[in-house]
Amino acid sequence: MTHLRDEMEHAVHKVYEGLSEERVIAHSRHRRRMHWILRLRNVAVAAAVVLFLLSLFHPPGRNLLKAVAYFLGALAYLGEILILTDCFTHRVPYREMFMAYCFGPLYLLLGVSYLTDH
């Protein structure tokens, strides 16, 4: 049982290493800029979460809250793309970027849909 747990912990650690943004940033040409982008991305994500949670209480203007949250989510995906591509100077395979390339524009469309919803 301990051996299986050790193998699982090792596998989780390997996955985390593969996704470590700090590691990506360490090899970046734009390290200082990448740290700021990472911070701003995290702030955008946190603000989007707060706005979505607030919209659950059905306040007046909840569609505006959701629209702004989706726009922040789109900005967060843009930040993710900038980090992974080193400000578009590094080519990353599409299979790794597929989610960011699809969900970034989708979040923009969702934000617009909440603004135009009557």
DSSP file (Angstrom, degrees, kcal/mol; ACC not computed):
  #  RESIDUE AA STRUCTURE BP1 BP2  ACC     N-H-->O    O-->H-N    N-H-->O    O-->H-N    TCO  KAPPA ALPHA  PHI   PSI    X-CA   Y-CA   Z-CA
    1    1 A M     >        0   0    0      0, 0.0     4,-2.1     0, 0.0     5,-0.1   0.000 360.0 360.0 360.0 -41.3    0.0    0.0    0.0
    2    2 A T  H  >  +     0   0    0      1,-0.2     4,-2.5     2,-0.2     5,-0.2   0.880 360.0  54.4 -64.6 -38.1    2.8    2.4    0.8
    3    3 A H  H  > S+     0   0    0      1,-0.2     4,-2.3     2,-0.2    -1,-0.2   0.912 108.3  48.7 -62.4 -42.8    4.5    1.7   -2.5
    4    4 A L  H  > S+     0   0    0      2,-0.2     4,-2.3     1,-0.2    -1,-0.2   0.901 111.2  49.9 -63.9 -41.5    1.3    2.6   -4.4
    5    5 A R  H  X S+     0   0    0     -4,-2.1     4,-2.6     2,-0.2    -2,-0.2   0.908 110.1  50.6 -64.4 -41.6    1.0    5.8   -2.4
    6    6 A D  H  X S+     0   0    0     -4,-2.5     4,-2.3     1,-0.2    -2,-0.2   0.907 110.6  49.4 -62.1 -41.7    4.6    6.7   -3.2
    7    7 A E  H  X S+     0   0    0     -4,-2.3     4,-2.3     2,-0.2    -1,-0.2   0.899 111.4  49.0 -64.1 -40.0    4.0    6.1   -6.9
    8    8 A M  H  X S+     0   0    0     -4,-2.3     4,-2.6     2,-0.2    -2,-0.2   0.914 111.1  49.1 -66.8 -42.3    0.9    8.2   -6.8
    9    9 A E  H  X S+     0   0    0     -4,-2.6     4,-2.4     1,-0.2    -2,-0.2   0.899 111.4  50.2 -63.0 -39.9    2.7   11.1   -5.1
   10   10 A H  H  X S+     0   0    0     -4,-2.3     4,-2.3     2,-0.2    -2,-0.2   0.911 110.9  49.1 -63.7 -42.5    5.5   10.8   -7.6
   11   11 A A  H  X S+     0   0    0     -4,-2.3     4,-2.3     2,-0.2    -2,-0.2   0.912 111.7  48.4 -64.0 -42.9    3.1   10.9  -10.5
   12   12 A V  H  X S+     0   0    0     -4,-2.6     4,-2.5     1,-0.2    -2,-0.2   0.911 111.3  50.9 -63.3 -42.0    1.3   14.0   -9.0
   13   13 A H  H  X S+     0   0    0     -4,-2.4     4,-2.4     1,-0.2    -2,-0.2   0.898 109.4  50.8 -62.6 -40.6    4.6   15.7   -8.5
   14   14 A K  H  X S+     0   0    0     -4,-2.3     4,-1.9     2,-0.2    -1,-0.2   0.906 110.4  49.0 -63.8 -42.4    5.6   15.0  -12.1
   15   15 A V  H  X S+     0   0    0     -4,-2.3     4,-1.2     1,-0.2    -2,-0.2   0.927 111.1  50.1 -63.2 -43.7    2.3   16.5  -13.4
   16   16 A Y  H >X S+     0   0    0     -4,-2.5     4,-0.7     1,-0.2     3,-0.5   0.904 108.0  53.4 -61.8 -40.8    2.8   19.5  -11.2
   17   17 A E  H >< S+     0   0    0     -4,-2.4     3,-0.8     1,-0.2    -1,-0.2   0.894 106.6  53.1 -59.8 -39.4    6.4   20.0  -12.5
   18   18 A G  H 3< S+     0   0    0     -4,-1.9    -1,-0.2     1,-0.2    -2,-0.2   0.770 115.2  40.3 -67.3 -25.3    5.0   19.9  -16.1
   19   19 A L  H << S+     0   0    0     -4,-1.2     2,-0.5    -3,-0.5    -1,-0.2   0.379  80.7 129.7-104.2   3.1    2.5   22.6  -15.3
   20   20 A S    <X  -     0   0    0     -3,-0.8     4,-1.5    -4,-0.7     3,-0.2  -0.438  38.1-168.4 -67.8 113.3    4.7   24.8  -13.2
   21   21 A E  H  > S+     0   0    0     -2,-0.5     4,-3.0     1,-0.2     5,-0.2   0.820  86.4  62.3 -71.1 -30.1    4.5   28.4  -14.5
   22   22 A E  H  > S+     0   0    0      1,-0.2     4,-2.0     2,-0.2    -1,-0.2   0.881 103.5  50.0 -61.7 -36.2    7.4   29.4  -12.4
   23   23 A R  H  > S+     0   0    0      2,-0.2     4,-0.9     1,-0.2    -1,-0.2   0.906 111.0  48.3 -68.3 -41.2    9.6   26.9  -14.3
   24   24 A V  H >< S+     0   0    0     -4,-1.5     3,-0.7     1,-0.2    -2,-0.2   0.925 112.9  48.5 -62.7 -44.3    8.3   28.3  -17.6
   25   25 A I  H >< S+     0   0    0     -4,-3.0     3,-1.8     1,-0.2    -2,-0.2   0.852 101.8  63.3 -65.9 -34.8    9.0   31.9  -16.4
   26   26 A A  H 3< S+     0   0    0     -4,-2.0    -1,-0.2     1,-0.3    -2,-0.2   0.803 108.2  42.3 -60.6 -28.7   12.5   30.9  -15.3
   27   27 A H  T << S+     0   0    0     -4,-0.9    -1,-0.3    -3,-0.7    -2,-0.2   0.262  94.5 117.7 -99.8  11.1   13.4   30.1  -18.9
   28   28 A S    <   -     0   0    0     -3,-1.8     3,-0.5     1,-0.1    -3,-0.1  -0.417  64.3-141.8 -81.1 151.8   11.7   33.2  -20.3
   29   29 A R  S    S+     0   0    0      1,-0.2     2,-0.2    -2,-0.1     3,-0.2   0.699 105.4  45.9 -76.8 -21.7   13.3   36.0  -22.2
   30   30 A H     >  +     0   0    0      1,-0.2     4,-2.8     2,-0.1    -1,-0.2  -0.466  69.3 155.7-119.5  56.9   10.9   38.4  -20.4
   31   31 A R  H  > S+     0   0    0     -3,-0.5     4,-2.1     1,-0.2     5,-0.2   0.899  73.5  45.7 -56.7 -49.0   11.2   37.2  -16.8
   32   32 A R  H  > S+     0   0    0      1,-0.2     4,-1.6     2,-0.2    -1,-0.2   0.926 115.8  46.6 -63.0 -44.6   10.1   40.4  -15.1
   33   33 A R  H  > S+     0   0    0      1,-0.2     4,-2.5     2,-0.2    -1,-0.2   0.889 109.9  54.7 -63.8 -38.8    7.2   41.0  -17.4
   34   34 A M  H  X S+     0   0    0     -4,-2.8     4,-2.6     1,-0.2    -1,-0.2   0.875 104.7  53.2 -64.6 -37.6    6.1   37.4  -17.0
   35   35 A H  H  X S+     0   0    0     -4,-2.1     4,-2.2    -5,-0.2    -1,-0.2   0.906 110.9  47.1 -64.0 -39.9    6.0   37.7  -13.2
   36   36 A W  H  X S+     0   0    0     -4,-1.6     4,-2.8     2,-0.2     5,-0.2   0.908 111.5  50.4 -67.0 -41.1    3.7   40.7  -13.6
   37   37 A I  H  X S+     0   0    0     -4,-2.5     4,-2.7     1,-0.2    -2,-0.2   0.914 110.2  50.6 -62.3 -41.8    1.5   38.9  -16.2
   38   38 A L  H  X S+     0   0    0     -4,-2.6     4,-2.2     2,-0.2    -2,-0.2   0.919 112.0  47.1 -62.1 -44.2    1.2   36.0  -13.8
   39   39 A R  H  X S+     0   0    0     -4,-2.2     4,-2.2     2,-0.2    -2,-0.2   0.935 113.9  46.9 -62.9 -46.2    0.2   38.3  -10.9
   40   40 A L  H  X S+     0   0    0     -4,-2.8     4,-2.5     1,-0.2    -2,-0.2   0.884 110.7  53.1 -64.7 -37.8   -2.3   40.1  -13.0
   41   41 A R  H  X S+     0   0    0     -4,-2.7     4,-2.3    -5,-0.2    -1,-0.2   0.925 110.1  47.6 -61.5 -44.1   -3.7   36.9  -14.4
   42   42 A N  H  X S+     0   0    0     -4,-2.2     4,-2.5     2,-0.2    -2,-0.2   0.870 111.1  50.6 -66.7 -37.1   -4.2   35.6  -10.8
   43   43 A V  H  X S+     0   0    0     -4,-2.2     4,-2.7     2,-0.2     5,-0.2   0.919 110.4  50.5 -64.9 -42.8   -5.9   38.8   -9.8
   44   44 A A  H  X S+     0   0    0     -4,-2.5     4,-2.3     2,-0.2    -2,-0.2   0.907 111.6  47.8 -61.5 -41.8   -8.2   38.6  -12.8
   45   45 A V  H  X S+     0   0    0     -4,-2.3     4,-2.3     2,-0.2    -2,-0.2   0.933 112.6  48.0 -65.2 -45.4   -9.1   35.0  -11.9
   46   46 A A  H  X S+     0   0    0     -4,-2.5     4,-2.2     1,-0.2    -2,-0.2   0.912 112.8  48.4 -62.8 -42.2   -9.8   35.9   -8.3
   47   47 A A  H  X S+     0   0    0     -4,-2.7     4,-2.5     1,-0.2    -1,-0.2   0.894 109.9  52.5 -65.3 -39.1  -11.9   38.9   -9.2
   48   48 A A  H  X S+     0   0    0     -4,-2.3     4,-2.6    -5,-0.2    -2,-0.2   0.909 108.9  50.2 -62.5 -41.7  -13.9   36.7  -11.7
   49   49 A V  H  X S+     0   0    0     -4,-2.3     4,-2.6     2,-0.2    -2,-0.2   0.933 111.1  48.5 -61.6 -46.0  -14.6   34.2   -9.0
   50   50 A V  H  X S+     0   0    0     -4,-2.2     4,-2.5     1,-0.2    -2,-0.2   0.920 112.5  48.4 -61.5 -43.6  -15.8   36.8   -6.6
   51   51 A L  H  X S+     0   0    0     -4,-2.5     4,-2.1     2,-0.2    -1,-0.2   0.903 111.5  49.4 -65.6 -40.8  -18.1   38.4   -9.2
   52   52 A F  H  X S+     0   0    0     -4,-2.6     4,-0.8     2,-0.2    -1,-0.2   0.917 111.9  48.9 -63.5 -41.9  -19.5   35.0  -10.2
   53   53 A L  H >< S+     0   0    0     -4,-2.6     3,-0.8     1,-0.2     4,-0.4   0.907 110.7  50.4 -64.7 -40.7  -20.2   34.2   -6.5
   54   54 A L  H >< S+     0   0    0     -4,-2.5     3,-1.5     1,-0.2    -1,-0.2   0.872 104.1  59.1 -63.5 -35.7  -21.9   37.6   -6.0
   55   55 A S  H >< S+     0   0    0     -4,-2.1     3,-1.4     1,-0.3    -1,-0.2   0.713  91.0  70.8 -68.2 -18.4  -24.1   37.0   -9.0
   56   56 A L  T << S+     0   0    0     -3,-0.8    -1,-0.3    -4,-0.8    -2,-0.2   0.732  88.3  63.4 -68.5 -20.9  -25.4   33.9   -7.4
   57   57 A F  T <  S-     0   0    0     -3,-1.5    -1,-0.3    -4,-0.4    -2,-0.2   0.333 109.5-122.6 -87.0   8.2  -27.3   36.1   -4.9
   58   58 A H    <   +     0   0    0     -3,-1.4    -3,-0.1     1,-0.1    -2,-0.1   0.887  45.1 174.9  55.1  48.8  -29.4   37.6   -7.7
   59   59 A P    >   -     0   0    0      0, 0.0     3,-1.2     0, 0.0     2,-0.1  -0.366  44.9 -83.1 -75.5 163.9  -28.5   41.2   -7.1
   60   60 A P  T 3  S+     0   0    0      0, 0.0    -2,-0.0     0, 0.0     0, 0.0  -0.466 120.9  25.6 -62.0 138.8  -29.7   43.9   -9.4
   61   61 A G  T 3> S+     0   0    0     -2,-0.1     4,-1.8    -3,-0.1     3,-0.5   0.739  74.7 146.0  78.3  23.7  -27.3   44.0  -12.4
   62   62 A R  H <>  +     0   0    0     -3,-1.2     4,-2.4     1,-0.2     5,-0.2   0.833  68.9  58.9 -64.5 -29.8  -26.2   40.4  -12.0
   63   63 A N  H  > S+     0   0    0      1,-0.2     4,-2.4     2,-0.2    -1,-0.2   0.877 104.6  50.7 -65.0 -35.2  -25.9   40.1  -15.8
   64   64 A L  H  > S+     0   0    0     -3,-0.5     4,-2.6     2,-0.2     5,-0.2   0.902 108.7  51.9 -66.3 -40.7  -23.3   43.0  -15.7
   65   65 A L  H  X S+     0   0    0     -4,-1.8     4,-2.3     1,-0.2    -2,-0.2   0.929 112.1  45.9 -59.4 -45.2  -21.4   41.1  -12.9
   66   66 A K  H  X S+     0   0    0     -4,-2.4     4,-2.5     2,-0.2    -2,-0.2   0.895 111.5  52.1 -66.3 -39.4  -21.4   38.0  -15.0
   67   67 A A  H  X S+     0   0    0     -4,-2.4     4,-2.3     2,-0.2    -2,-0.2   0.939 111.6  45.8 -62.1 -46.8  -20.3   39.9  -18.1
   68   68 A V  H  X S+     0   0    0     -4,-2.6     4,-2.4     1,-0.2    -1,-0.2   0.897 111.7  52.9 -63.8 -39.4  -17.4   41.5  -16.3
   69   69 A A  H  X S+     0   0    0     -4,-2.3     4,-2.2    -5,-0.2    -1,-0.2   0.912 109.9  48.0 -62.4 -42.4  -16.4   38.2  -14.8
   70   70 A Y  H  X S+     0   0    0     -4,-2.5     4,-2.3     2,-0.2    -2,-0.2   0.892 110.4  51.5 -66.1 -38.2  -16.3   36.6  -18.2
   71   71 A F  H  X S+     0   0    0     -4,-2.3     4,-2.2     2,-0.2    -2,-0.2   0.901 110.2  49.4 -64.5 -39.3  -14.2   39.5  -19.6
   72   72 A L  H  X S+     0   0    0     -4,-2.4     4,-2.2     2,-0.2    -2,-0.2   0.888 109.4  52.6 -64.5 -38.2  -11.8   39.0  -16.7
   73   73 A G  H  X S+     0   0    0     -4,-2.2     4,-2.2     2,-0.2    -2,-0.2   0.895 107.8  51.0 -63.0 -39.8  -11.7   35.3  -17.5
   74   74 A A  H  X S+     0   0    0     -4,-2.3     4,-2.1     2,-0.2    -2,-0.2   0.904 109.8  49.9 -63.6 -40.9  -10.8   36.1  -21.1
   75   75 A L  H  X S+     0   0    0     -4,-2.2     4,-2.5     2,-0.2    -2,-0.2   0.879 108.1  53.9 -63.5 -36.9   -8.0   38.4  -19.9
   76   76 A A  H  X S+     0   0    0     -4,-2.2     4,-2.3     2,-0.2    -2,-0.2   0.906 108.1  49.1 -64.1 -41.1   -6.8   35.6  -17.7
   77   77 A Y  H  X S+     0   0    0     -4,-2.2     4,-2.5     2,-0.2    -1,-0.2   0.887 109.2  52.6 -65.3 -37.2   -6.7   33.2  -20.7
   78   78 A L  H  X S+     0   0    0     -4,-2.1     4,-2.6     2,-0.2    -2,-0.2   0.924 109.0  50.2 -61.9 -43.0   -4.8   35.9  -22.6
   79   79 A G  H  X S+     0   0    0     -4,-2.5     4,-2.4     2,-0.2    -2,-0.2   0.900 109.2  51.6 -59.9 -41.0   -2.3   36.1  -19.7
   80   80 A E  H  X S+     0   0    0     -4,-2.3     4,-2.7     2,-0.2     5,-0.2   0.917 110.1  48.6 -61.6 -43.6   -2.0   32.3  -19.8
   81   81 A I  H  X S+     0   0    0     -4,-2.5     4,-2.2     1,-0.2     7,-0.3   0.919 111.1  50.5 -63.0 -43.2   -1.2   32.4  -23.5
   82   82 A L  H  <>S+     0   0    0     -4,-2.6     5,-3.0     1,-0.2     4,-0.4   0.898 112.6  46.8 -62.1 -40.4    1.4   35.1  -23.0
   83   83 A I  H ><5S+     0   0    0     -4,-2.4     3,-0.9     3,-0.2    -2,-0.2   0.951 114.7  44.8 -66.8 -48.7    3.1   33.1  -20.3
   84   84 A L  H 3<5S+     0   0    0     -4,-2.7    -2,-0.2     1,-0.2    -1,-0.2   0.816 119.8  40.7 -68.6 -29.9    3.1   29.9  -22.2
   85   85 A T  T 3X>S-     0   0    0     -4,-2.2     5,-2.8    -5,-0.2     4,-1.4   0.359 108.9-119.6 -98.7   5.6    4.3   31.4  -25.4
   86   86 A D  T X45S-     0   0    0     -3,-0.9     3,-0.9    -4,-0.4    -3,-0.2   0.964  82.5 -40.8  53.4  56.5    6.8   33.8  -23.8
   87   87 A C  T 34<S-     0   0    0     -5,-3.0    -1,-0.2     1,-0.2    -5,-0.1   0.898 113.2 -55.9  56.6  45.3    4.9   36.9  -25.2
   88   88 A F  T 345S+     0   0    0     -7,-0.3    -1,-0.2    -6,-0.3    -2,-0.2   0.674 118.6 107.7  64.6  22.1    4.4   35.1  -28.5
   89   89 A T  T <<5 +     0   0    0     -4,-1.4     2,-0.4    -3,-0.9    -3,-0.2   0.565  69.7  60.2-100.0 -10.4    8.2   34.5  -29.0
   90   90 A H  S   <S-     0   0    0     -5,-2.8     2,-0.5     2,-0.0    -2,-0.2  -0.967  80.4-132.5-120.6 130.4    8.0   30.7  -28.3
   91   91 A R        -     0   0    0     -2,-0.4    -6,-0.0    -3,-0.1    -2,-0.0  -0.711  23.5-169.8 -85.3 124.1    6.0   28.4  -30.4
   92   92 A V        -     0   0    0     -2,-0.5     5,-0.1     1,-0.0    -7,-0.0  -0.925  32.2-100.2-113.7 136.7    3.9   26.0  -28.3
   93   93 A P    >>  -     0   0    0      0, 0.0     3,-1.4     0, 0.0     4,-1.1  -0.234  27.6-125.5 -56.4 142.5    2.1   23.0  -29.9
   94   94 A Y  H 3> S+     0   0    0      1,-0.3     4,-1.5     2,-0.2     7,-0.2   0.808 107.5  65.6 -60.3 -31.1   -1.7   23.6  -30.5
   95   95 A R  H 34 S+     0   0    0      1,-0.2    -1,-0.3     2,-0.2     4,-0.2   0.807 106.5  43.2 -64.2 -26.0   -2.6   20.5  -28.5
   96   96 A E  H <4 S+     0   0    0     -3,-1.4    -1,-0.2     1,-0.1     4,-0.2   0.733 120.8  40.4 -85.9 -24.4   -1.2   22.2  -25.4
   97   97 A M  H  X S+     0   0    0     -4,-1.1     4,-2.7     1,-0.1     5,-0.3   0.438  84.6 102.2-101.8  -1.8   -2.8   25.6  -26.2
   98   98 A F  H  X S+     0   0    0     -4,-1.5     4,-1.9     1,-0.2     5,-0.2   0.878  81.2  48.0 -54.2 -47.2   -6.1   24.3  -27.5
   99   99 A M  H  > S+     0   0    0     -4,-0.2     4,-3.3     1,-0.2     5,-0.4   0.934 114.2  45.3 -63.3 -47.0   -8.1   25.1  -24.3
  100  100 A A  H  > S+     0   0    0     -4,-0.2     4,-1.8     1,-0.2    -1,-0.2   0.900 113.2  50.9 -64.6 -40.2   -6.7   28.7  -24.0
  101  101 A Y  H  < S+     0   0    0     -4,-2.7    -1,-0.2    -7,-0.2    -2,-0.2   0.825 119.1  37.2 -67.3 -30.8   -7.3   29.4  -27.7
  102  102 A C  H  X S+     0   0    0     -4,-1.9     4,-1.6    -5,-0.3    -2,-0.2   0.911 119.3  43.4 -85.7 -46.9  -10.9   28.2  -27.5
  103  103 A F  H  X S+     0   0    0     -4,-3.3     4,-2.7    -5,-0.2     5,-0.2   0.805 104.1  63.9 -76.2 -28.6  -12.0   29.4  -24.1
  104  104 A G  H  X S+     0   0    0     -4,-1.8     4,-1.5    -5,-0.4    -1,-0.2   0.978 111.8  35.0 -57.5 -58.0  -10.4   32.9  -24.3
  105  105 A P  H  > S+     0   0    0      0, 0.0     4,-2.3     0, 0.0    -1,-0.2   0.864 115.5  57.9 -64.3 -34.2  -12.6   34.0  -27.2
  106  106 A L  H  X S+     0   0    0     -4,-1.6     4,-2.6     1,-0.2    -2,-0.2   0.910 104.2  51.3 -62.2 -41.1  -15.6   32.0  -25.9
  107  107 A Y  H  X S+     0   0    0     -4,-2.7     4,-2.4     2,-0.2    -1,-0.2   0.884 108.0  52.8 -63.4 -37.7  -15.4   34.0  -22.6
  108  108 A L  H  X S+     0   0    0     -4,-1.5     4,-2.3     2,-0.2    -2,-0.2   0.937 110.5  47.3 -61.0 -45.1  -15.5   37.2  -24.6
  109  109 A L  H  X S+     0   0    0     -4,-2.3     4,-2.4     1,-0.2    -2,-0.2   0.895 111.4  50.6 -63.7 -40.2  -18.6   36.0  -26.4
  110  110 A L  H  X S+     0   0    0     -4,-2.6     4,-1.9     2,-0.2    -1,-0.2   0.901 109.4  51.2 -64.6 -40.2  -20.3   34.9  -23.2
  111  111 A G  H  X S+     0   0    0     -4,-2.4     4,-1.5     1,-0.2    -2,-0.2   0.916 111.3  47.4 -61.7 -43.3  -19.5   38.3  -21.7
  112  112 A V  H  X S+     0   0    0     -4,-2.3     4,-2.0     1,-0.2    -2,-0.2   0.893 108.4  55.9 -64.5 -39.5  -21.1   40.1  -24.7
  113  113 A S  H  X S+     0   0    0     -4,-2.4     4,-0.7     1,-0.2    -1,-0.2   0.874 107.3  48.8 -63.3 -35.9  -24.1   37.8  -24.5
  114  114 A Y  H  < S+     0   0    0     -4,-1.9    -1,-0.2     1,-0.2    -2,-0.2   0.819 110.5  51.6 -72.2 -29.5  -24.7   38.8  -20.9
  115  115 A L  H  < S+     0   0    0     -4,-1.5    -2,-0.2     1,-0.2    -1,-0.2   0.845 114.3  42.4 -72.5 -32.8  -24.4   42.5  -21.8
  116  116 A T  H  < S+     0   0    0     -4,-2.0     2,-0.3    -5,-0.1    -1,-0.2   0.504  87.8 111.7 -91.8  -4.7  -27.0   42.1  -24.6
  117  117 A D     <        0   0    0     -4,-0.7   -54,-0.1    -5,-0.2    -3,-0.0  -0.530 360.0 360.0 -71.8 131.3  -29.3   39.9  -22.6
  118  118 A H              0   0    0     -2,-0.3    -1,-0.1     0, 0.0    -4,-0.1   0.424 360.0 360.0 -96.5 360.0  -32.6   41.8  -21.9
